[in-house]
């Protein structure tokens, strides 16, 4: 009896995961969405390096828009 409960429970959990993963299919959109990343820097010593990293990241990922490099 215990083994039957374990099997039913594992089937139930598997079905829940399959059901929930199916919703991610409907969340996809065909058009490219713009993503905006804000980074708050409190150390002025590394500001120039972060600006450079942000610009190179933007070149590799054109759908990500920077807020400001100032």
PyMOL Python script that loads the backbone (N, CA, C, O; Angstrom):
from pymol import cmd

cmd.read_pdbstr("""\
ATOM      1  N   UNK A   1       0.820  -1.194   0.000  1.00  0.00           N
ATOM      2  CA  UNK A   1       0.000   0.000   0.000  1.00  0.00           C
ATOM      3  C   UNK A   1       0.866   1.262   0.000  1.00  0.00           C
ATOM      4  O   UNK A   1       0.549   2.242  -0.674  1.00  0.00           O
ATOM      5  N   UNK A   2       1.965   1.226   0.764  1.00  0.00           N
ATOM      6  CA  UNK A   2       2.837   2.407   0.821  1.00  0.00           C
ATOM      7  C   UNK A   2       3.493   2.668  -0.523  1.00  0.00           C
ATOM      8  O   UNK A   2       3.636   3.819  -0.934  1.00  0.00           O
ATOM      9  N   UNK A   3       3.890   1.612  -1.204  1.00  0.00           N
ATOM     10  CA  UNK A   3       4.555   1.787  -2.491  1.00  0.00           C
ATOM     11  C   UNK A   3       3.571   2.349  -3.515  1.00  0.00           C
ATOM     12  O   UNK A   3       3.961   3.140  -4.375  1.00  0.00           O
ATOM     13  N   UNK A   4       2.327   1.959  -3.436  1.00  0.00           N
ATOM     14  CA  UNK A   4       1.313   2.484  -4.350  1.00  0.00           C
ATOM     15  C   UNK A   4       1.110   3.977  -4.118  1.00  0.00           C
ATOM     16  O   UNK A   4       0.934   4.731  -5.075  1.00  0.00           O
ATOM     17  N   UNK A   5       1.133   4.413  -2.858  1.00  0.00           N
ATOM     18  CA  UNK A   5       1.001   5.833  -2.543  1.00  0.00           C
ATOM     19  C   UNK A   5       2.200   6.626  -3.066  1.00  0.00           C
ATOM     20  O   UNK A   5       2.045   7.734  -3.581  1.00  0.00           O
ATOM     21  N   UNK A   6       3.391   6.051  -2.928  1.00  0.00           N
ATOM     22  CA  UNK A   6       4.594   6.724  -3.414  1.00  0.00           C
ATOM     23  C   UNK A   6       4.551   6.885  -4.933  1.00  0.00           C
ATOM     24  O   UNK A   6       4.926   7.930  -5.463  1.00  0.00           O
ATOM     25  N   UNK A   7       4.099   5.860  -5.617  1.00  0.00           N
ATOM     26  CA  UNK A   7       4.020   5.924  -7.076  1.00  0.00           C
ATOM     27  C   UNK A   7       2.986   6.955  -7.502  1.00  0.00           C
ATOM     28  O   UNK A   7       3.238   7.745  -8.411  1.00  0.00           O
ATOM     29  N   UNK A   8       1.822   6.957  -6.853  1.00  0.00           N
ATOM     30  CA  UNK A   8       0.790   7.945  -7.180  1.00  0.00           C
ATOM     31  C   UNK A   8       1.258   9.364  -6.875  1.00  0.00           C
ATOM     32  O   UNK A   8       0.982  10.293  -7.634  1.00  0.00           O
ATOM     33  N   UNK A   9       1.962   9.522  -5.771  1.00  0.00           N
ATOM     34  CA  UNK A   9       2.473  10.837  -5.411  1.00  0.00           C
ATOM     35  C   UNK A   9       3.504  11.325  -6.429  1.00  0.00           C
ATOM     36  O   UNK A   9       3.478  12.492  -6.822  1.00  0.00           O
ATOM     37  N   UNK A  10       4.402  10.454  -6.856  1.00  0.00           N
ATOM     38  CA  UNK A  10       5.412  10.862  -7.832  1.00  0.00           C
ATOM     39  C   UNK A  10       4.768  11.177  -9.186  1.00  0.00           C
ATOM     40  O   UNK A  10       5.214  12.095  -9.875  1.00  0.00           O
ATOM     41  N   UNK A  11       3.741  10.442  -9.572  1.00  0.00           N
ATOM     42  CA  UNK A  11       3.021  10.757 -10.813  1.00  0.00           C
ATOM     43  C   UNK A  11       2.320  12.102 -10.687  1.00  0.00           C
ATOM     44  O   UNK A  11       2.322  12.897 -11.627  1.00  0.00           O
ATOM     45  N   UNK A  12       1.722  12.356  -9.531  1.00  0.00           N
ATOM     46  CA  UNK A  12       1.038  13.625  -9.288  1.00  0.00           C
ATOM     47  C   UNK A  12       2.007  14.808  -9.370  1.00  0.00           C
ATOM     48  O   UNK A  12       1.696  15.821  -9.997  1.00  0.00           O
ATOM     49  N   UNK A  13       3.170  14.686  -8.745  1.00  0.00           N
ATOM     50  CA  UNK A  13       4.173  15.754  -8.779  1.00  0.00           C
ATOM     51  C   UNK A  13       4.681  15.953 -10.203  1.00  0.00           C
ATOM     52  O   UNK A  13       4.880  17.089 -10.634  1.00  0.00           O
ATOM     53  N   UNK A  14       4.890  14.874 -10.929  1.00  0.00           N
ATOM     54  CA  UNK A  14       5.347  14.983 -12.318  1.00  0.00           C
ATOM     55  C   UNK A  14       4.325  15.696 -13.178  1.00  0.00           C
ATOM     56  O   UNK A  14       4.692  16.519 -14.017  1.00  0.00           O
ATOM     57  N   UNK A  15       3.058  15.400 -12.988  1.00  0.00           N
ATOM     58  CA  UNK A  15       2.009  16.075 -13.755  1.00  0.00           C
ATOM     59  C   UNK A  15       1.928  17.554 -13.419  1.00  0.00           C
ATOM     60  O   UNK A  15       1.675  18.376 -14.299  1.00  0.00           O
ATOM     61  N   UNK A  16       2.138  17.898 -12.172  1.00  0.00           N
ATOM     62  CA  UNK A  16       2.128  19.314 -11.783  1.00  0.00           C
ATOM     63  C   UNK A  16       3.261  20.054 -12.480  1.00  0.00           C
ATOM     64  O   UNK A  16       3.049  21.141 -13.018  1.00  0.00           O
ATOM     65  N   UNK A  17       4.466  19.477 -12.480  1.00  0.00           N
ATOM     66  CA  UNK A  17       5.592  20.126 -13.152  1.00  0.00           C
ATOM     67  C   UNK A  17       5.350  20.256 -14.653  1.00  0.00           C
ATOM     68  O   UNK A  17       5.675  21.286 -15.243  1.00  0.00           O
ATOM     69  N   UNK A  18       4.797  19.249 -15.262  1.00  0.00           N
ATOM     70  CA  UNK A  18       4.492  19.324 -16.693  1.00  0.00           C
ATOM     71  C   UNK A  18       3.436  20.388 -16.975  1.00  0.00           C
ATOM     72  O   UNK A  18       3.534  21.127 -17.955  1.00  0.00           O
ATOM     73  N   UNK A  19       2.439  20.461 -16.119  1.00  0.00           N
ATOM     74  CA  UNK A  19       1.381  21.451 -16.286  1.00  0.00           C
ATOM     75  C   UNK A  19       1.925  22.871 -16.150  1.00  0.00           C
ATOM     76  O   UNK A  19       1.609  23.742 -16.961  1.00  0.00           O
ATOM     77  N   UNK A  20       2.744  23.100 -15.123  1.00  0.00           N
ATOM     78  CA  UNK A  20       3.292  24.442 -14.901  1.00  0.00           C
ATOM     79  C   UNK A  20       4.312  24.829 -15.965  1.00  0.00           C
ATOM     80  O   UNK A  20       4.403  26.001 -16.329  1.00  0.00           O
ATOM     81  N   UNK A  21       5.068  23.885 -16.462  1.00  0.00           N
ATOM     82  CA  UNK A  21       6.047  24.213 -17.503  1.00  0.00           C
ATOM     83  C   UNK A  21       5.350  24.526 -18.824  1.00  0.00           C
ATOM     84  O   UNK A  21       5.932  25.198 -19.675  1.00  0.00           O
ATOM     85  N   UNK A  22       4.140  24.062 -19.012  1.00  0.00           N
ATOM     86  CA  UNK A  22       3.387  24.370 -20.222  1.00  0.00           C
ATOM     87  C   UNK A  22       3.019  25.835 -20.324  1.00  0.00           C
ATOM     88  O   UNK A  22       2.859  26.350 -21.430  1.00  0.00           O
ATOM     89  N   UNK A  23       2.879  26.522 -19.198  1.00  0.00           N
ATOM     90  CA  UNK A  23       2.534  27.933 -19.225  1.00  0.00           C
ATOM     91  C   UNK A  23       3.670  28.794 -19.748  1.00  0.00           C
ATOM     92  O   UNK A  23       3.419  29.886 -20.259  1.00  0.00           O
ATOM     93  N   UNK A  24       4.899  28.343 -19.639  1.00  0.00           N
ATOM     94  CA  UNK A  24       6.024  29.129 -20.150  1.00  0.00           C
ATOM     95  C   UNK A  24       5.979  29.215 -21.674  1.00  0.00           C
ATOM     96  O   UNK A  24       6.543  30.143 -22.254  1.00  0.00           O
ATOM     97  N   UNK A  25       5.326  28.271 -22.322  1.00  0.00           N
ATOM     98  CA  UNK A  25       5.193  28.307 -23.771  1.00  0.00           C
ATOM     99  C   UNK A  25       4.348  29.496 -24.219  1.00  0.00           C
ATOM    100  O   UNK A  25       4.637  30.097 -25.253  1.00  0.00           O
ATOM    101  N   UNK A  26       3.313  29.846 -23.460  1.00  0.00           N
ATOM    102  CA  UNK A  26       2.428  30.943 -23.827  1.00  0.00           C
ATOM    103  C   UNK A  26       3.028  32.303 -23.526  1.00  0.00           C
ATOM    104  O   UNK A  26       2.536  33.314 -24.028  1.00  0.00           O
ATOM    105  N   UNK A  27       4.067  32.355 -22.727  1.00  0.00           N
ATOM    106  CA  UNK A  27       4.670  33.620 -22.334  1.00  0.00           C
ATOM    107  C   UNK A  27       5.648  34.145 -23.374  1.00  0.00           C
ATOM    108  O   UNK A  27       6.094  35.287 -23.260  1.00  0.00           O
ATOM    109  N   UNK A  28       5.992  33.373 -24.364  1.00  0.00           N
ATOM    110  CA  UNK A  28       6.961  33.806 -25.373  1.00  0.00           C
ATOM    111  C   UNK A  28       6.310  34.759 -26.352  1.00  0.00           C
ATOM    112  O   UNK A  28       5.177  34.550 -26.785  1.00  0.00           O
ATOM    113  N   UNK A  29       7.032  35.798 -26.693  1.00  0.00           N
ATOM    114  CA  UNK A  29       6.535  36.739 -27.698  1.00  0.00           C
ATOM    115  C   UNK A  29       7.510  36.750 -28.864  1.00  0.00           C
ATOM    116  O   UNK A  29       8.719  36.614 -28.678  1.00  0.00           O
ATOM    117  N   UNK A  30       6.984  36.909 -30.042  1.00  0.00           N
ATOM    118  CA  UNK A  30       7.813  36.874 -31.247  1.00  0.00           C
ATOM    119  C   UNK A  30       8.583  38.169 -31.460  1.00  0.00           C
ATOM    120  O   UNK A  30       9.681  38.154 -32.015  1.00  0.00           O
ATOM    121  N   UNK A  31       8.016  39.291 -31.024  1.00  0.00           N
ATOM    122  CA  UNK A  31       8.703  40.558 -31.237  1.00  0.00           C
ATOM    123  C   UNK A  31       9.791  40.720 -30.177  1.00  0.00           C
ATOM    124  O   UNK A  31       9.690  40.187 -29.072  1.00  0.00           O
ATOM    125  N   UNK A  32      10.823  41.464 -30.539  1.00  0.00           N
ATOM    126  CA  UNK A  32      11.932  41.677 -29.613  1.00  0.00           C
ATOM    127  C   UNK A  32      11.542  42.755 -28.615  1.00  0.00           C
ATOM    128  O   UNK A  32      11.082  43.836 -28.983  1.00  0.00           O
ATOM    129  N   UNK A  33      11.736  42.436 -27.364  1.00  0.00           N
ATOM    130  CA  UNK A  33      11.405  43.377 -26.307  1.00  0.00           C
ATOM    131  C   UNK A  33      12.672  44.103 -25.870  1.00  0.00           C
ATOM    132  O   UNK A  33      13.763  43.533 -25.882  1.00  0.00           O
ATOM    133  N   UNK A  34      12.516  45.350 -25.491  1.00  0.00           N
ATOM    134  CA  UNK A  34      13.635  46.128 -24.988  1.00  0.00           C
ATOM    135  C   UNK A  34      13.763  45.875 -23.489  1.00  0.00           C
ATOM    136  O   UNK A  34      12.769  45.848 -22.763  1.00  0.00           O
ATOM    137  N   UNK A  35      14.995  45.691 -23.043  1.00  0.00           N
ATOM    138  CA  UNK A  35      15.289  45.451 -21.642  1.00  0.00           C
ATOM    139  C   UNK A  35      16.120  46.612 -21.142  1.00  0.00           C
ATOM    140  O   UNK A  35      17.064  47.038 -21.807  1.00  0.00           O
ATOM    141  N   UNK A  36      15.780  47.120 -19.989  1.00  0.00           N
ATOM    142  CA  UNK A  36      16.522  48.250 -19.429  1.00  0.00           C
ATOM    143  C   UNK A  36      17.150  47.810 -18.114  1.00  0.00           C
ATOM    144  O   UNK A  36      16.473  47.273 -17.237  1.00  0.00           O
ATOM    145  N   UNK A  37      18.457  48.044 -17.988  1.00  0.00           N
ATOM    146  CA  UNK A  37      19.179  47.675 -16.772  1.00  0.00           C
ATOM    147  C   UNK A  37      19.700  48.943 -16.120  1.00  0.00           C
ATOM    148  O   UNK A  37      20.362  49.757 -16.764  1.00  0.00           O
ATOM    149  N   UNK A  38      19.401  49.106 -14.847  1.00  0.00           N
ATOM    150  CA  UNK A  38      19.919  50.244 -14.095  1.00  0.00           C
ATOM    151  C   UNK A  38      20.941  49.719 -13.099  1.00  0.00           C
ATOM    152  O   UNK A  38      20.686  48.749 -12.386  1.00  0.00           O
ATOM    153  N   UNK A  39      22.085  50.360 -13.058  1.00  0.00           N
ATOM    154  CA  UNK A  39      23.131  49.970 -12.135  1.00  0.00           C
ATOM    155  C   UNK A  39      23.523  51.188 -11.322  1.00  0.00           C
ATOM    156  O   UNK A  39      23.920  52.211 -11.880  1.00  0.00           O
ATOM    157  N   UNK A  40      23.414  51.086 -10.025  1.00  0.00           N
ATOM    158  CA  UNK A  40      23.754  52.195  -9.147  1.00  0.00           C
ATOM    159  C   UNK A  40      25.122  51.935  -8.541  1.00  0.00           C
ATOM    160  O   UNK A  40      25.319  50.978  -7.792  1.00  0.00           O
ATOM    161  N   UNK A  41      26.064  52.808  -8.881  1.00  0.00           N
ATOM    162  CA  UNK A  41      27.434  52.676  -8.402  1.00  0.00           C
ATOM    163  C   UNK A  41      27.674  53.693  -7.302  1.00  0.00           C
ATOM    164  O   UNK A  41      27.371  54.874  -7.473  1.00  0.00           O
ATOM    165  N   UNK A  42      28.209  53.257  -6.192  1.00  0.00           N
ATOM    166  CA  UNK A  42      28.499  54.171  -5.105  1.00  0.00           C
ATOM    167  C   UNK A  42      29.984  54.456  -4.963  1.00  0.00           C
ATOM    168  O   UNK A  42      30.386  55.243  -4.106  1.00  0.00           O
ATOM    169  N   UNK A  43      30.799  53.828  -5.791  1.00  0.00           N
ATOM    170  CA  UNK A  43      32.246  54.066  -5.724  1.00  0.00           C
ATOM    171  C   UNK A  43      32.683  54.765  -7.006  1.00  0.00           C
ATOM    172  O   UNK A  43      32.557  54.212  -8.099  1.00  0.00           O
ATOM    173  N   UNK A  44      33.185  55.957  -6.866  1.00  0.00           N
ATOM    174  CA  UNK A  44      33.592  56.730  -8.038  1.00  0.00           C
ATOM    175  C   UNK A  44      34.873  56.187  -8.661  1.00  0.00           C
ATOM    176  O   UNK A  44      35.182  56.498  -9.811  1.00  0.00           O
ATOM    177  N   UNK A  45      35.623  55.373  -7.906  1.00  0.00           N
ATOM    178  CA  UNK A  45      36.894  54.858  -8.411  1.00  0.00           C
ATOM    179  C   UNK A  45      36.698  53.873  -9.571  1.00  0.00           C
ATOM    180  O   UNK A  45      37.570  53.750 -10.432  1.00  0.00           O
ATOM    181  N   UNK A  46      35.583  53.189  -9.595  1.00  0.00           N
ATOM    182  CA  UNK A  46      35.371  52.174 -10.626  1.00  0.00           C
ATOM    183  C   UNK A  46      34.345  52.610 -11.670  1.00  0.00           C
ATOM    184  O   UNK A  46      33.932  51.799 -12.500  1.00  0.00           O
ATOM    185  N   UNK A  47      33.937  53.850 -11.643  1.00  0.00           N
ATOM    186  CA  UNK A  47      32.884  54.333 -12.538  1.00  0.00           C
ATOM    187  C   UNK A  47      33.286  54.211 -14.009  1.00  0.00           C
ATOM    188  O   UNK A  47      32.479  53.776 -14.830  1.00  0.00           O
ATOM    189  N   UNK A  48      34.506  54.584 -14.351  1.00  0.00           N
ATOM    190  CA  UNK A  48      34.937  54.530 -15.749  1.00  0.00           C
ATOM    191  C   UNK A  48      34.975  53.097 -16.269  1.00  0.00           C
ATOM    192  O   UNK A  48      34.589  52.843 -17.410  1.00  0.00           O
ATOM    193  N   UNK A  49      35.430  52.175 -15.458  1.00  0.00           N
ATOM    194  CA  UNK A  49      35.443  50.765 -15.852  1.00  0.00           C
ATOM    195  C   UNK A  49      34.038  50.219 -16.067  1.00  0.00           C
ATOM    196  O   UNK A  49      33.809  49.428 -16.982  1.00  0.00           O
ATOM    197  N   UNK A  50      33.105  50.636 -15.231  1.00  0.00           N
ATOM    198  CA  UNK A  50      31.723  50.194 -15.393  1.00  0.00           C
ATOM    199  C   UNK A  50      31.089  50.785 -16.647  1.00  0.00           C
ATOM    200  O   UNK A  50      30.298  50.119 -17.314  1.00  0.00           O
ATOM    201  N   UNK A  51      31.427  52.025 -16.970  1.00  0.00           N
ATOM    202  CA  UNK A  51      30.916  52.625 -18.218  1.00  0.00           C
ATOM    203  C   UNK A  51      31.409  51.825 -19.424  1.00  0.00           C
ATOM    204  O   UNK A  51      30.643  51.523 -20.339  1.00  0.00           O
ATOM    205  N   UNK A  52      32.691  51.490 -19.409  1.00  0.00           N
ATOM    206  CA  UNK A  52      33.274  50.713 -20.505  1.00  0.00           C
ATOM    207  C   UNK A  52      32.618  49.331 -20.600  1.00  0.00           C
ATOM    208  O   UNK A  52      32.315  48.862 -21.697  1.00  0.00           O
ATOM    209  N   UNK A  53      32.403  48.690 -19.470  1.00  0.00           N
ATOM    210  CA  UNK A  53      31.757  47.370 -19.462  1.00  0.00           C
ATOM    211  C   UNK A  53      30.323  47.470 -19.968  1.00  0.00           C
ATOM    212  O   UNK A  53      29.854  46.589 -20.689  1.00  0.00           O
ATOM    213  N   UNK A  54      29.627  48.536 -19.594  1.00  0.00           N
ATOM    214  CA  UNK A  54      28.256  48.725 -20.060  1.00  0.00           C
ATOM    215  C   UNK A  54      28.176  48.935 -21.559  1.00  0.00           C
ATOM    216  O   UNK A  54      27.280  48.405 -22.216  1.00  0.00           O
ATOM    217  N   UNK A  55      29.104  49.703 -22.104  1.00  0.00           N
ATOM    218  CA  UNK A  55      29.102  49.944 -23.549  1.00  0.00           C
ATOM    219  C   UNK A  55      29.430  48.679 -24.327  1.00  0.00           C
ATOM    220  O   UNK A  55      28.830  48.415 -25.369  1.00  0.00           O
ATOM    221  N   UNK A  56      30.384  47.893 -23.826  1.00  0.00           N
ATOM    222  CA  UNK A  56      30.702  46.653 -24.531  1.00  0.00           C
ATOM    223  C   UNK A  56      29.572  45.633 -24.389  1.00  0.00           C
ATOM    224  O   UNK A  56      29.332  44.850 -25.308  1.00  0.00           O
ATOM    225  N   UNK A  57      28.881  45.631 -23.258  1.00  0.00           N
ATOM    226  CA  UNK A  57      27.731  44.743 -23.091  1.00  0.00           C
ATOM    227  C   UNK A  57      26.617  45.130 -24.052  1.00  0.00           C
ATOM    228  O   UNK A  57      25.944  44.268 -24.617  1.00  0.00           O
ATOM    229  N   UNK A  58      26.424  46.449 -24.236  1.00  0.00           N
ATOM    230  CA  UNK A  58      25.389  46.927 -25.149  1.00  0.00           C
ATOM    231  C   UNK A  58      25.694  46.526 -26.592  1.00  0.00           C
ATOM    232  O   UNK A  58      24.773  46.236 -27.355  1.00  0.00           O
ATOM    233  N   UNK A  59      26.967  46.505 -26.976  1.00  0.00           N
ATOM    234  CA  UNK A  59      27.334  46.083 -28.332  1.00  0.00           C
ATOM    235  C   UNK A  59      26.997  44.610 -28.560  1.00  0.00           C
ATOM    236  O   UNK A  59      26.551  44.232 -29.643  1.00  0.00           O
ATOM    237  N   UNK A  60      27.209  43.786 -27.544  1.00  0.00           N
ATOM    238  CA  UNK A  60      26.933  42.360 -27.674  1.00  0.00           C
ATOM    239  C   UNK A  60      25.442  42.041 -27.582  1.00  0.00           C
ATOM    240  O   UNK A  60      24.979  41.055 -28.154  1.00  0.00           O
ATOM    241  N   UNK A  61      24.696  42.872 -26.865  1.00  0.00           N
ATOM    242  CA  UNK A  61      23.260  42.641 -26.654  1.00  0.00           C
ATOM    243  C   UNK A  61      22.493  43.896 -27.070  1.00  0.00           C
ATOM    244  O   UNK A  61      22.230  44.752 -26.226  1.00  0.00           O
ATOM    245  N   UNK A  62      22.131  44.027 -28.339  1.00  0.00           N
ATOM    246  CA  UNK A  62      21.509  45.261 -28.810  1.00  0.00           C
ATOM    247  C   UNK A  62      20.099  45.484 -28.282  1.00  0.00           C
ATOM    248  O   UNK A  62      19.606  46.608 -28.367  1.00  0.00           O
ATOM    249  N   UNK A  63      19.429  44.480 -27.744  1.00  0.00           N
ATOM    250  CA  UNK A  63      18.085  44.696 -27.234  1.00  0.00           C
ATOM    251  C   UNK A  63      18.075  45.214 -25.809  1.00  0.00           C
ATOM    252  O   UNK A  63      17.005  45.451 -25.249  1.00  0.00           O
ATOM    253  N   UNK A  64      19.253  45.396 -25.206  1.00  0.00           N
ATOM    254  CA  UNK A  64      19.353  45.951 -23.847  1.00  0.00           C
ATOM    255  C   UNK A  64      19.712  47.415 -23.981  1.00  0.00           C
ATOM    256  O   UNK A  64      20.713  47.771 -24.603  1.00  0.00           O
ATOM    257  N   UNK A  65      18.877  48.265 -23.388  1.00  0.00           N
ATOM    258  CA  UNK A  65      19.101  49.704 -23.470  1.00  0.00           C
ATOM    259  C   UNK A  65      19.707  50.205 -22.171  1.00  0.00           C
ATOM    260  O   UNK A  65      19.170  49.913 -21.103  1.00  0.00           O
ATOM    261  N   UNK A  66      20.801  50.946 -22.222  1.00  0.00           N
ATOM    262  CA  UNK A  66      21.334  51.528 -20.983  1.00  0.00           C
ATOM    263  C   UNK A  66      20.517  52.738 -20.579  1.00  0.00           C
ATOM    264  O   UNK A  66      19.960  53.424 -21.435  1.00  0.00           O
ATOM    265  N   UNK A  67      20.440  53.005 -19.299  1.00  0.00           N
ATOM    266  CA  UNK A  67      19.728  54.201 -18.858  1.00  0.00           C
ATOM    267  C   UNK A  67      20.602  55.423 -19.018  1.00  0.00           C
ATOM    268  O   UNK A  67      20.171  56.433 -19.574  1.00  0.00           O
ATOM    269  N   UNK A  68      21.849  55.336 -18.527  1.00  0.00           N
ATOM    270  CA  UNK A  68      22.750  56.466 -18.628  1.00  0.00           C
ATOM    271  C   UNK A  68      24.158  55.996 -18.283  1.00  0.00           C
ATOM    272  O   UNK A  68      24.348  55.184 -17.377  1.00  0.00           O
ATOM    273  N   UNK A  69      25.125  56.506 -19.001  1.00  0.00           N
ATOM    274  CA  UNK A  69      26.510  56.173 -18.699  1.00  0.00           C
ATOM    275  C   UNK A  69      27.231  57.312 -17.986  1.00  0.00           C
ATOM    276  O   UNK A  69      28.455  57.280 -17.856  1.00  0.00           O
ATOM    277  N   UNK A  70      26.511  58.290 -17.535  1.00  0.00           N
ATOM    278  CA  UNK A  70      27.144  59.435 -16.864  1.00  0.00           C
ATOM    279  C   UNK A  70      27.444  59.140 -15.429  1.00  0.00           C
ATOM    280  O   UNK A  70      27.976  59.995 -14.722  1.00  0.00           O
TER     281      UNK A  70
END
""", "prot")
cmd.dss("prot")
cmd.show_as("cartoon", "prot")
cmd.util.cbc("prot")
cmd.orient("prot")
